[in-house]
Amino acid sequence: MGKGPSDLYPHLFFCKYEIKMKLRFSIIHYSRHQDLDVIIFYKENFNMEKVLPSDLLNMVQGVIEDNKLSFDISELNLEADQTGYVVISNKDAYLMINKTQPKEFKIIERNEVISNTEVAPSTAEFIFDINKDKASYRKDENVVLTFKVKNTEEDSPMVVKVDLFKVNTLVATVFEDSKLYLRKNESKDYSVTIPARLLENNTGYLLTIKVDGITSKFDFMTTAFSVEDDWTIYPRYGVVGGSGDDYNSILLKNEDRYMSGLGVMTNMNINSYFFYDAYKSPQNPFPIDQDQFSQDWNTWSHSKVDVKMVTKMTDYMHSKGSVAMLYNMCFARSIDEPETISAIEYAYNHDTYGLNKKGTPYINYIDGKPFQYYYHPMSKHWRDHISKVMIEAMDNGGFDGWQGDTIGDRTINAYYDADSDAHYMSDYYGDFIADMKKRMPDKYVTINDVNGEHIDKMLKSNQDVVYNEIWSFGQSALVIDGQYRSQTEYGDLKARVDDVRRKTGKSLIVGAYMEGPDTEWKDGKRVAKNGSGEDSINDETYNASAVLLTTATIAAAGGYHMSSAVLANRMNNEGWGIGVLEKDYYPTQSLRTDLLIARKVSDYNQFITAYETALRGKELEDSDVNVEVTNKYGFKQNWDKYGTRGFQIWTWTKQGVGFRTIQMINLSEVVSNWKNEAGSKENKTPAFQNDLFVKYEVGTDGELANRLADKVFLTSPDDWSKSAMVKCQVNVEEKDGKYYLNIEVPTLDIWNMIYIAED
């Protein structure tokens, strides 16, 4: 097993509140030889014998006497023309070698500053503009990382280093510049190539960028990427939709806005996009015989779509290794479209409900007016028609697949069996999608199974990914004490992800819309109907913690929260960026995002990418290992394993090939309702936790327990751009013939993952 980030960068740790620690260093050895100066500082009151020979100065054969190190400088074998500084450090000692012969050395005080917004070893910021050339890479492609190093301190030499990790194991140091010298405010651009020969297919990777300065200040940043010939294994699904600033239209005049948002999403590793309401009509989805088409069915905003703007985006996505999916209804005809298929092919109502009457064609109404007719999924004539229509539309727009939608479920009959027993529309979803896959084998196909309640009917569909639009009122996959429930809590989201994975082996894409502002017009004024609606009227931003808790729950369970969208809308005073979906009609985003939310969402996507095999890898499944979380006073903090109650630290365990994980979701002092329709009125920011202890039951094998104790790591997406996987302090406890790992967890913000390596 290789070294992990914590072995190479032991100064990294988690802390919520600002703490300033000045570690005093003393000179223990100074030597001058052949125009070289060597100086060693060490932290007071530590045992050098345990630290220096193996960790700090393993390339030097030295002698330790009286806790002091002596060695021959010639043993360093520095080249004759070598200049600048060589800096080697760990948390206890600091070695500096210089060939420039400064007139004097001064003792360095190594400051480590941790705040509630950054996990950083110092206040210095040297690393900027981190970008990758693609969102997703194929197994034979090199990865190109670009970034800028800028000296924001005094004139000084610097050392730049880039390391590549697979989960907790160092794969390689892919770049190192030990001879950089920058004056204050001077910068240098870097382009680093990670060769394909180092990379495995269908695997996520972590890149760490570290810059050391002579003043002992340094900067540390991370990013992630994935190598994947098949995006459907680890889907990271984003959305493109019309702009609310332009009547929900997708217009070429907003090209800069769209491309800016896509740039952000690319760097977030979004490997697939769903173009929402980019179609002209259900039966003529994407014509290219005109530069712009109107969506005549859209009577509320009369939106338009510029064909060139869409094709520019699909071309861009392909250049970045991503796929583009065209949204369209599966069975619909708009009320104003010609009746190309006979009315006898419609689905007919089995019951009378709403404005629909028994024995009449199934119609969807909006504001009391007919909106769409629906054909029977088993109609061969309809299948012949829609498959031909969709293949042509996808080819016209450069789309790779079809994101099919339904209008929910209804009891129906065919025209010819109007008097037979009722059938549900969903009874035919699986057969319909399986048939579409046969008819368009080179296209991706999926269907929105609203609420995920019909997964058993979809098992033979062969759809490429599983997509569920989740609503609180839907029936949960979680059954407690034999009682069915609505899916209102975080635990219900996890249960839906678990159910899909158990039955299909796939990672569920979840459309779970946050907050859902509800307003109405009264007396010419917009009036709030819920707390989130009030936030919308007041032009507030999303509650970042509410979004992250939902995303964390879904990702930790092994799914993906489809929340980020390119809508060409302005973030709060921060330029053009990504949005977070709030409703089922995507362009009507009224809650703004800001740079904080954008950064947090990006961090979470980097984390999900880097650790994708640990989160939703092959053969990964829930385990029943007993876990107990206590605070520093010994009080238990986790008590509801289902995740249906808040005011706790919610935990569950998983078992993979060669590893185990413990997921920790912080619900301290917050309720467990995921949607947060109350908006800012409901506190969704958990109480930050310090000094937690996790007791993990291993079983009766003491040898195994001791072996695992040395391979326990902690990581988190919270302010993840400044942190990494760190090794945990663990002791083994034996009680009544069973062995337990007692794991120290310094902090918990929103989501921690404990990773236990078995090999």
matplotlib code that plots the C-alpha trace (Angstrom):
import matplotlib.pyplot as plt

x = [0.0, 1.4, 1.5, -1.6, -2.0, -1.6, 1.7, 3.1, 1.3, 0.9, 0.1, -3.4, -6.2, -9.7, -10.8, -13.9, -13.2, -10.2, -7.2, -3.8, -0.9, 2.7, 5.0, 8.4, 11.4, 15.0, 18.2, 19.7, 22.4, 24.0, 26.7, 28.6, 30.2, 31.1, 29.1, 26.1, 24.1, 22.1, 19.8, 17.4, 14.6, 12.7, 9.6, 10.4, 10.0, 9.9, 11.9, 14.1, 15.1, 11.5, 11.1, 14.1, 15.9, 13.0, 10.6, 12.5, 16.1, 16.0, 18.5, 21.1, 23.1, 23.4, 24.3, 21.9, 23.4, 21.7, 18.7, 20.9, 21.6, 25.1, 25.9, 28.3, 26.9, 28.7, 26.3, 23.5, 25.1, 23.8, 24.8, 27.5, 25.2, 22.2, 20.9, 17.9, 16.3, 15.5, 12.8, 11.8, 9.3, 6.9, 4.7, 7.7, 10.8, 11.9, 15.1, 16.3, 19.3, 20.5, 23.3, 22.8, 24.7, 22.4, 24.1, 22.0, 19.4, 16.6, 14.5, 11.2, 7.9, 5.6, 2.1, -0.8, -4.2, -7.4, -10.7, -14.4, -14.2, -10.9, -9.0, -5.5, -2.2, -1.4, -3.0, -0.9, -2.7, -0.4, -2.5, -5.1, -7.1, -7.1, -8.5, -8.6, -8.9, -11.9, -14.8, -14.3, -11.4, -11.1, -8.7, -6.1, -6.2, -3.7, -5.0, -3.9, -4.0, -3.4, -2.9, -1.2, 1.2, 1.4, 3.6, 1.3, 4.0, 7.6, 10.2, 11.1, 12.0, 9.1, 8.7, 5.7, 4.6, 1.7, 0.8, -1.6, -3.7, -6.1, -8.3, -5.6, -2.7, 0.0, 0.2, 3.0, 4.5, 3.6, 5.3, 7.8, 9.5, 12.1, 13.8, 11.0, 11.8, 9.0, 9.0, 6.0, 2.9, 4.8, 3.1, 3.8, 1.4, 1.8, 0.5, 1.0, 0.3, -0.7, 0.1, -2.6, -0.3, -0.6, -4.4, -7.0, -10.4, -13.6, -11.6, -11.6, -8.4, -7.3, -4.7, -2.9, -1.1, 1.3, 3.4, 6.0, 7.5, 10.8, 8.8, 7.4, 4.0, 2.5, -0.7, -2.4, -5.2, -6.9, -8.9, -10.2, -10.9, -12.3, -11.2, -14.3, -15.1, -18.7, -20.2, -23.3, -21.3, -20.7, -23.1, -22.7, -25.8, -26.2, -29.0, -29.1, -32.3, -33.8, -32.9, -35.5, -34.1, -35.2, -38.7, -37.2, -35.6, -32.2, -30.8, -27.5, -27.2, -26.6, -23.7, -21.2, -23.5, -24.0, -20.4, -19.3, -21.7, -20.5, -16.9, -17.8, -19.6, -16.7, -14.3, -16.9, -16.5, -20.1, -20.0, -23.6, -26.2, -29.9, -31.3, -34.6, -37.4, -35.1, -37.5, -40.0, -42.8, -43.2, -43.6, -41.1, -38.5, -35.5, -35.9, -32.9, -34.6, -34.8, -32.4, -34.9, -38.0, -40.9, -42.3, -45.9, -47.1, -45.4, -48.3, -46.9, -43.6, -43.7, -40.1, -37.8, -34.8, -31.8, -30.7, -27.1, -26.8, -27.9, -25.5, -22.6, -23.3, -23.5, -20.3, -18.6, -19.7, -18.4, -15.0, -14.9, -15.7, -19.4, -22.7, -25.8, -29.3, -32.4, -35.5, -38.8, -42.1, -42.4, -46.1, -47.4, -48.9, -49.3, -52.9, -51.9, -49.9, -51.5, -52.9, -50.3, -51.3, -55.0, -56.9, -57.6, -53.9, -54.4, -54.4, -58.0, -59.1, -60.2, -61.7, -63.1, -60.7, -60.2, -61.3, -60.8, -63.8, -63.9, -63.6, -62.2, -58.6, -56.1, -55.4, -53.2, -54.7, -53.0, -55.1, -58.2, -57.2, -56.1, -52.4, -51.3, -52.8, -51.1, -50.7, -50.8, -47.2, -48.0, -49.2, -46.9, -47.8, -46.8, -43.5, -42.7, -43.4, -41.7, -38.5, -38.1, -38.8, -36.4, -33.5, -33.8, -34.0, -31.0, -28.9, -30.0, -28.9, -25.9, -27.5, -26.3, -29.5, -33.1, -34.2, -37.8, -40.4, -43.9, -46.6, -46.8, -49.1, -52.7, -55.1, -55.7, -57.1, -56.4, -59.2, -59.9, -60.2, -62.1, -64.2, -61.3, -59.6, -57.6, -53.9, -51.4, -49.5, -46.3, -47.1, -45.7, -42.7, -40.2, -41.4, -41.5, -37.9, -36.6, -38.1, -36.7, -33.2, -33.5, -34.6, -31.8, -28.9, -26.3, -28.3, -28.7, -32.2, -33.7, -37.1, -38.3, -39.9, -41.5, -40.8, -39.1, -42.2, -42.1, -38.6, -39.8, -41.7, -38.5, -36.1, -36.2, -36.1, -32.3, -32.3, -28.8, -29.1, -31.9, -33.4, -36.0, -37.7, -38.3, -41.2, -42.0, -45.5, -44.2, -44.2, -40.9, -38.9, -38.2, -40.7, -40.4, -42.2, -44.3, -45.6, -45.3, -44.5, -44.1, -40.5, -40.1, -36.8, -33.2, -33.5, -36.1, -33.7, -31.1, -33.7, -34.6, -30.9, -30.4, -33.5, -32.4, -28.8, -30.0, -32.4, -30.4, -26.8, -26.9, -26.2, -29.4, -29.7, -32.0, -33.9, -34.7, -35.6, -34.6, -36.8, -39.5, -40.5, -44.3, -45.8, -49.0, -50.2, -52.7, -53.7, -50.9, -48.3, -46.3, -47.2, -45.3, -47.1, -44.1, -40.9, -38.9, -41.3, -40.6, -36.9, -37.5, -39.4, -36.6, -34.0, -32.3, -29.8, -30.2, -29.5, -26.2, -26.3, -29.8, -28.5, -25.4, -27.2, -29.4, -26.5, -24.4, -27.2, -27.7, -23.9, -23.0, -25.7, -24.2, -26.4, -26.0, -28.0, -28.9, -29.0, -26.6, -27.9, -26.7, -29.5, -27.7, -28.9, -26.9, -25.6, -26.0, -23.6, -21.0, -21.3, -22.7, -22.5, -24.5, -27.9, -29.4, -32.7, -35.7, -38.7, -39.7, -39.9, -36.2, -36.0, -38.1, -35.2, -36.0, -33.5, -30.0, -26.7, -23.6, -19.9, -20.1, -22.7, -21.0, -17.7, -19.4, -21.2, -18.0, -16.1, -18.7, -18.5, -14.7, -15.1, -17.7, -15.4, -12.2, -13.8, -16.3, -15.1, -15.5, -18.9, -20.6, -18.1, -18.7, -19.8, -20.2, -23.1, -24.5, -23.2, -24.7, -21.6, -22.5, -21.2, -21.5, -20.6, -19.9, -18.7, -15.8, -18.0, -19.0, -22.6, -24.0, -24.7, -26.3, -29.5, -31.7, -30.2, -33.0, -32.3, -35.9, -35.1, -32.8, -30.8, -28.2, -25.2, -26.6, -24.2, -24.2, -21.5, -20.6, -18.3, -16.5, -13.7, -10.7, -12.2, -14.9, -16.5, -18.4, -20.6, -21.3, -24.1, -24.4, -28.0, -27.1, -29.7, -31.5, -34.7, -34.4, -36.9, -34.9, -36.9, -36.7, -39.8, -39.5, -36.3, -34.2, -36.9, -35.8, -32.3, -30.6, -27.0, -25.9, -24.1, -20.4, -18.9, -15.5, -13.7, -16.0, -15.2, -16.5, -16.5, -16.6, -17.2, -14.7, -15.8, -13.9, -10.7, -8.2, -5.4, -7.8, -8.7, -5.1, -4.3, -7.2, -6.4, -3.3, -5.3, -8.1, -8.5, -10.8, -11.9, -14.7, -16.0, -16.5, -13.9, -12.3, -10.3, -8.0, -7.9, -7.3, -7.6, -5.9, -4.8, -6.9, -5.8, -7.2, -6.9, -8.2, -10.6, -11.5, -14.7, -16.5, -14.5, -15.3, -12.8, -13.6, -11.8, -12.0, -11.5, -10.8, -12.7, -11.5, -14.3, -17.6, -19.2, -21.8, -20.4, -17.4, -16.4, -14.1, -12.2, -10.8, -8.4, -8.2, -5.1]
y = [0.0, 3.4, 6.6, 8.7, 12.5, 12.6, 10.8, 13.4, 16.5, 15.8, 19.4, 19.1, 18.6, 19.8, 22.6, 24.8, 27.8, 30.0, 28.9, 30.4, 28.2, 29.4, 26.5, 27.5, 26.1, 26.0, 25.8, 22.4, 22.2, 24.7, 23.8, 25.5, 23.4, 24.2, 27.4, 25.7, 26.7, 24.1, 24.9, 22.7, 23.8, 21.5, 21.8, 22.0, 18.9, 16.2, 13.0, 13.6, 9.9, 9.0, 11.8, 12.7, 9.6, 8.0, 10.8, 14.0, 13.2, 9.7, 10.7, 11.7, 9.3, 11.2, 10.6, 11.6, 12.5, 14.4, 14.9, 16.6, 15.6, 15.7, 14.8, 15.5, 18.0, 16.3, 13.3, 15.4, 15.0, 18.3, 19.2, 21.8, 24.2, 23.7, 26.9, 28.0, 26.1, 22.6, 22.5, 19.3, 19.4, 17.5, 18.7, 18.5, 19.7, 21.8, 21.5, 24.2, 24.0, 27.1, 27.8, 31.5, 32.3, 34.7, 36.8, 35.6, 33.0, 33.7, 31.3, 30.6, 30.6, 28.3, 29.6, 27.3, 29.1, 27.2, 29.1, 28.2, 28.9, 27.4, 24.4, 25.8, 25.5, 29.2, 32.5, 32.6, 32.0, 31.2, 28.9, 30.3, 29.4, 25.6, 24.0, 20.7, 20.4, 18.0, 17.0, 13.3, 11.3, 8.1, 5.4, 6.4, 10.1, 12.2, 14.7, 18.3, 20.4, 24.1, 26.5, 29.7, 30.3, 33.9, 35.2, 37.3, 37.6, 39.0, 38.1, 34.5, 31.1, 28.6, 24.9, 23.7, 20.0, 18.1, 14.6, 12.1, 9.9, 7.0, 7.2, 7.1, 5.9, 8.0, 6.9, 9.3, 12.8, 14.1, 17.4, 19.3, 22.7, 23.2, 26.2, 28.8, 32.3, 34.9, 38.5, 39.9, 39.9, 38.1, 35.0, 31.9, 29.7, 26.0, 23.2, 19.7, 16.6, 13.4, 10.5, 8.0, 5.1, 6.0, 5.8, 3.1, 3.0, 3.8, 5.3, 8.7, 10.5, 13.2, 15.8, 17.8, 21.0, 22.3, 25.5, 26.1, 29.5, 30.4, 32.2, 28.8, 29.8, 27.5, 26.8, 23.6, 22.9, 19.9, 18.9, 15.7, 13.9, 10.6, 8.2, 6.6, 4.9, 4.5, 7.6, 5.6, 3.9, 7.1, 9.7, 13.3, 14.8, 18.5, 20.6, 23.2, 25.2, 28.5, 31.8, 33.4, 36.7, 36.1, 34.5, 31.1, 31.1, 29.6, 32.4, 32.9, 36.4, 34.7, 32.6, 34.1, 33.4, 29.8, 29.1, 30.6, 28.3, 25.3, 26.1, 26.0, 22.7, 21.2, 22.0, 20.3, 17.1, 17.0, 14.2, 14.4, 17.0, 17.0, 19.8, 20.7, 22.1, 22.7, 21.0, 22.6, 20.2, 16.5, 15.3, 17.7, 18.0, 19.6, 20.8, 22.5, 23.9, 27.3, 29.3, 29.7, 27.9, 29.0, 26.7, 27.4, 25.1, 27.4, 29.9, 31.4, 32.8, 32.1, 30.9, 30.5, 28.3, 29.3, 26.1, 27.3, 28.1, 24.5, 22.9, 25.1, 23.7, 20.0, 20.5, 22.0, 19.1, 16.5, 18.3, 18.0, 14.3, 14.8, 13.6, 15.6, 14.3, 15.8, 16.0, 15.1, 13.5, 9.8, 9.6, 13.1, 15.2, 19.0, 20.1, 22.4, 19.7, 17.8, 14.4, 12.3, 9.1, 8.0, 8.8, 5.2, 4.9, 7.2, 6.0, 6.1, 7.0, 4.0, 6.2, 9.7, 12.1, 15.8, 17.0, 13.6, 11.4, 7.6, 6.3, 9.5, 10.1, 10.8, 14.6, 16.8, 20.1, 23.3, 26.1, 24.2, 24.1, 21.0, 20.9, 17.4, 14.2, 10.9, 7.9, 4.3, 3.1, -0.3, 1.3, 0.0, 2.9, 5.4, 3.5, 3.5, 7.2, 8.5, 6.5, 7.8, 11.4, 11.2, 9.7, 12.5, 15.2, 13.8, 13.7, 17.2, 18.7, 16.6, 14.8, 11.5, 10.3, 10.8, 11.9, 10.7, 12.2, 11.1, 13.0, 10.7, 7.6, 7.1, 4.2, 3.6, 1.3, 0.9, 1.9, -1.8, -2.9, 0.0, -2.4, -4.4, -4.1, -1.0, -0.8, 1.8, 3.8, 2.7, -1.0, -0.3, 1.9, -1.0, -2.6, 0.8, 1.7, -1.7, -1.4, 2.1, 0.8, -1.8, 0.8, 3.3, 1.1, 3.9, 6.3, 6.5, 6.2, 6.8, 7.6, 9.7, 7.2, 9.9, 9.1, 5.9, 3.9, 1.7, 0.4, -3.2, -2.6, -1.2, -4.0, -5.3, -1.9, -1.9, 1.8, 3.3, 5.2, 5.3, 8.7, 9.6, 12.9, 12.7, 14.5, 14.6, 13.2, 10.1, 6.7, 6.0, 2.9, 2.9, 0.8, 1.1, -1.4, -2.5, 1.0, 2.7, 6.4, 9.5, 10.3, 13.5, 12.9, 12.4, 8.8, 8.4, 9.7, 7.2, 4.4, 5.3, 5.2, 1.9, 0.4, 1.2, 0.0, -3.3, -4.0, -2.7, -2.3, 1.3, 4.6, 6.5, 10.1, 12.0, 15.1, 16.5, 20.2, 22.3, 24.7, 25.2, 28.8, 29.2, 32.6, 34.1, 37.4, 39.4, 42.9, 43.3, 42.2, 38.9, 37.3, 34.4, 31.2, 29.6, 30.7, 29.9, 32.0, 34.9, 34.4, 34.6, 37.9, 39.3, 38.1, 35.9, 33.1, 29.4, 28.1, 26.4, 23.9, 22.7, 22.0, 20.3, 18.0, 16.7, 16.3, 14.6, 12.2, 11.1, 10.9, 9.1, 6.5, 5.9, 8.2, 11.5, 14.7, 16.4, 20.0, 22.2, 23.9, 26.2, 28.7, 31.8, 33.6, 35.9, 34.9, 37.4, 40.2, 37.7, 37.3, 34.4, 31.0, 27.9, 27.7, 25.2, 23.7, 24.8, 23.5, 21.1, 23.9, 24.7, 28.2, 29.7, 29.9, 32.7, 31.9, 33.1, 31.3, 33.1, 32.3, 30.5, 28.1, 27.7, 26.9, 24.4, 22.6, 22.5, 21.1, 18.4, 17.4, 17.2, 15.0, 12.7, 12.3, 11.7, 9.0, 7.6, 4.0, 4.3, 5.9, 3.9, 1.4, -2.1, -4.6, -1.9, -2.5, -1.5, -3.4, -4.0, -3.1, -1.5, 2.1, 4.4, 8.1, 9.9, 13.4, 14.3, 14.0, 10.4, 11.2, 9.2, 11.3, 8.8, 7.0, 6.8, 4.5, 5.3, 9.0, 10.0, 12.1, 15.1, 16.4, 13.6, 12.5, 10.1, 7.2, 4.1, 1.7, 0.1, -2.7, -2.8, -4.8, -4.2, -1.4, -0.3, 3.1, 4.9, 7.8, 10.6, 13.2, 16.0, 16.6, 18.2, 20.9, 20.6, 18.7, 15.8, 17.2, 17.4, 19.9, 22.9, 24.7, 27.0, 28.5, 30.7, 30.5, 26.9, 26.5, 24.0, 24.7, 21.9, 22.6, 22.2, 19.2, 18.9, 16.0, 13.1, 9.5, 6.7, 3.1, 0.6, -3.1, -5.4, -8.7, -11.4, -11.3, -9.2, -9.6, -8.1, -5.2, -4.3, -4.5, -2.2, 0.3, 1.4, 2.0, 4.3, 7.6, 10.6, 12.9, 15.4, 17.6, 20.5, 23.1, 20.2, 22.3, 22.9, 19.5, 15.8, 12.3, 12.2, 9.3, 8.9, 8.3, 4.9, 2.5, -1.0, -2.0, -5.5, -6.1, -9.4, -11.1, -8.5, -6.0, -2.3, 0.5, 3.7, 6.4, 10.0, 12.5, 16.0, 17.8, 17.3, 20.1, 18.6, 15.2, 13.1, 9.8, 7.4, 5.1, 1.8, 0.0, -3.8, -4.3]
z = [0.0, -1.0, 0.9, 1.3, 1.4, 5.2, 4.9, 2.5, 3.9, 7.7, 8.4, 7.0, 9.4, 10.0, 12.3, 12.2, 14.3, 13.7, 15.7, 15.4, 16.5, 16.5, 16.7, 18.1, 16.2, 17.5, 15.5, 16.2, 13.4, 11.1, 8.6, 5.8, 3.1, -0.5, -0.6, 0.9, 4.0, 5.8, 8.7, 10.6, 12.8, 15.0, 17.2, 20.9, 23.0, 20.4, 20.0, 17.0, 16.9, 16.0, 13.4, 11.5, 10.2, 8.4, 7.7, 7.3, 6.2, 4.8, 2.2, 4.8, 6.9, 10.1, 13.7, 16.6, 19.9, 22.6, 20.4, 17.8, 14.3, 12.6, 9.1, 6.2, 3.8, 0.9, 1.3, -0.1, -3.6, -4.8, -8.4, -8.8, -10.5, -8.2, -6.7, -4.8, -1.9, -1.1, 1.6, 3.4, 6.3, 8.4, 11.3, 13.7, 11.8, 9.0, 6.8, 4.5, 2.2, 0.4, -2.1, -2.3, 1.0, 2.7, 5.3, 8.1, 9.0, 11.4, 13.3, 11.4, 13.2, 11.3, 11.5, 10.9, 10.5, 10.2, 9.8, 9.4, 5.7, 4.7, 5.7, 5.1, 6.8, 6.3, 5.3, 2.1, -1.2, -4.1, -6.3, -8.7, -11.8, -11.6, -14.7, -16.5, -20.3, -20.1, -17.8, -18.5, -20.0, -22.0, -21.0, -23.6, -23.0, -21.2, -18.6, -18.9, -15.7, -15.8, -12.9, -11.9, -9.1, -7.8, -5.1, -2.8, -0.2, -0.3, -3.0, -2.4, -3.9, -4.1, -4.7, -6.7, -6.6, -8.1, -6.8, -8.2, -5.8, -6.3, -3.1, -0.4, -2.4, -4.1, -7.7, -8.7, -8.3, -11.8, -11.6, -9.4, -9.8, -7.1, -8.7, -8.9, -7.8, -7.8, -6.8, -5.0, -7.2, -9.9, -11.3, -13.4, -15.4, -15.4, -17.7, -16.3, -18.3, -16.5, -18.9, -19.7, -18.8, -15.1, -15.2, -14.9, -16.6, -14.7, -11.9, -10.1, -9.2, -6.8, -7.8, -5.0, -5.8, -3.1, -3.2, -0.5, 0.1, 1.9, 4.6, 5.6, 4.3, 1.8, -0.2, -0.9, -3.3, -4.8, -7.8, -9.3, -12.6, -13.8, -16.5, -17.9, -21.2, -20.0, -18.3, -17.2, -14.5, -12.6, -14.1, -13.0, -14.6, -15.2, -16.9, -19.7, -19.9, -21.0, -19.3, -17.1, -18.2, -21.7, -21.4, -20.8, -24.2, -25.3, -27.4, -29.3, -27.8, -24.5, -25.8, -23.4, -20.5, -21.5, -22.3, -19.0, -17.2, -19.2, -18.4, -14.7, -15.1, -17.1, -14.3, -11.9, -14.0, -15.2, -17.8, -19.0, -19.7, -20.1, -22.4, -20.7, -22.9, -25.8, -28.1, -30.6, -29.9, -28.9, -32.4, -34.1, -31.3, -33.1, -36.6, -38.3, -41.3, -39.5, -37.4, -34.6, -33.6, -31.3, -28.6, -29.4, -26.6, -24.1, -23.7, -20.5, -21.8, -25.6, -25.4, -28.4, -29.2, -31.4, -33.1, -33.4, -29.7, -28.9, -31.4, -30.1, -26.7, -27.8, -29.8, -26.7, -24.5, -26.9, -27.0, -23.2, -23.1, -22.0, -23.6, -24.4, -23.9, -25.5, -23.3, -24.9, -23.8, -24.4, -25.4, -26.0, -28.7, -28.1, -28.5, -31.5, -33.4, -36.3, -35.5, -37.4, -35.6, -35.4, -32.3, -31.7, -30.7, -27.7, -24.1, -22.9, -19.3, -17.3, -14.6, -14.3, -12.5, -12.8, -16.2, -17.7, -18.3, -18.4, -22.0, -23.4, -24.5, -21.8, -21.8, -19.6, -18.7, -17.6, -16.0, -17.2, -20.8, -22.7, -23.1, -24.4, -25.6, -24.7, -26.8, -25.5, -24.8, -26.5, -29.7, -32.5, -34.7, -32.0, -31.4, -35.1, -35.3, -32.1, -32.6, -36.1, -34.9, -32.0, -34.0, -36.5, -33.8, -32.0, -35.1, -36.0, -32.7, -32.1, -29.1, -27.8, -26.2, -25.2, -21.7, -21.8, -19.6, -18.5, -16.8, -13.8, -13.7, -14.6, -15.0, -18.7, -21.3, -25.0, -27.4, -28.2, -24.6, -23.1, -21.0, -19.6, -16.2, -15.6, -16.4, -15.2, -17.7, -15.8, -16.6, -20.0, -19.3, -19.2, -22.5, -24.2, -23.2, -24.1, -27.6, -28.0, -27.1, -29.9, -32.4, -31.5, -30.4, -30.8, -28.6, -24.8, -23.5, -20.1, -18.7, -15.8, -13.4, -11.2, -7.5, -8.5, -7.5, -10.5, -10.5, -10.5, -13.8, -15.3, -14.6, -18.2, -19.8, -20.4, -19.9, -19.8, -16.6, -14.0, -13.4, -10.8, -10.1, -6.4, -4.6, -0.9, -1.5, -3.2, -1.6, 0.1, -0.5, 3.2, 5.3, 9.0, 11.2, 8.2, 7.7, 4.3, 4.4, 2.2, 1.1, 3.1, 5.0, 4.1, 5.0, 2.3, -0.3, 0.7, 0.6, -3.0, -4.0, -2.2, -3.8, -7.3, -6.7, -5.2, -8.0, -11.0, -9.9, -11.2, -9.5, -9.4, -10.8, -8.5, -9.5, -6.0, -6.2, -3.3, -1.4, -4.1, -3.7, -3.9, -4.6, -6.1, -7.4, -5.3, -6.0, -8.5, -5.9, -5.6, -2.3, -0.7, 0.1, 1.9, 3.5, 0.4, -1.6, 0.8, 0.1, -3.6, -3.3, -1.2, -3.8, -1.3, -2.2, -1.5, 1.9, 1.1, 3.9, 2.8, -0.7, 0.6, 3.0, 0.3, -2.1, 0.6, 1.5, -2.1, -2.9, 0.3, -0.5, -3.9, -6.2, -7.8, -7.1, -10.3, -8.9, -11.1, -14.1, -16.9, -17.3, -18.4, -15.2, -13.1, -9.7, -6.9, -8.0, -9.1, -12.8, -14.8, -13.3, -12.4, -10.9, -8.4, -9.5, -7.3, -9.3, -12.0, -14.5, -14.6, -16.2, -13.4, -11.0, -8.5, -5.8, -6.7, -6.3, -5.2, -5.2, -1.8, -3.1, -6.4, -4.7, -2.3, -5.1, -7.1, -4.0, -3.6, -7.3, -7.0, -4.0, -5.6, -8.6, -6.7, -4.5, -6.9, -6.4, -2.7, -3.0, -5.7, -7.0, -8.3, -5.6, -3.0, -0.6, 2.7, 5.7, 9.1, 11.1, 14.4, 14.7, 17.7, 17.7, 20.9, 21.8, 24.0, 27.0, 26.2, 25.1, 22.2, 19.1, 16.6, 17.4, 14.3, 11.6, 9.2, 8.8, 9.4, 12.5, 12.8, 15.8, 15.5, 13.6, 11.1, 10.2, 8.0, 6.9, 3.5, 2.4, -0.9, -2.5, -0.3, 1.8, 4.1, 4.7, 7.4, 6.2, 8.7, 7.9, 10.4, 11.4, 14.7, 15.6, 12.3, 11.2, 8.7, 6.1, 2.9, 0.7, 3.1, 1.7, 4.7, 3.2, 5.5, 8.2, 8.9, 10.2, 8.0, 9.1, 11.4, 14.6, 13.8, 15.7, 17.3, 19.0, 18.0, 18.6, 16.3, 17.6, 14.8, 15.5, 13.8, 15.3, 17.1, 15.0, 17.0, 14.4, 11.8, 14.1, 14.7, 11.0, 10.1, 12.8, 10.9, 7.7, 8.7, 6.9, 7.1, 4.3, 3.7, 0.8, 3.1, 2.1, 0.4, -2.0, 0.9, 2.5, 1.6, 3.0, 6.4, 8.5, 11.7, 15.3, 16.2, 19.1, 19.3, 22.2, 23.2, 25.1, 25.8, 23.1, 20.4, 19.0, 18.2, 16.4, 18.4, 15.7, 16.5, 14.3, 14.9, 13.1, 11.3, 9.2, 6.8, 5.6, 6.5, 5.0, 7.0, 4.7, 6.0, 3.7, 4.0, 1.8]

ax = plt.figure().add_subplot(projection="3d")
ax.plot(x, y, z, "-o")
ax.set_aspect("equal")
plt.show()
